[in-house]
């Protein structure tokens, strides 16, 4: 893996997206209780 701007940005966006999905999943679980 090369650390140029494109790969670093896409990796950062992927991490942010995963965090966002987990947060949304947590809210859905909280609402269903």
Buried (B, 14 or more C-beta within 10 A) or exposed (E): EEEEEEEEEEEEEEEEEEEEEEEEEEEEEEEEE
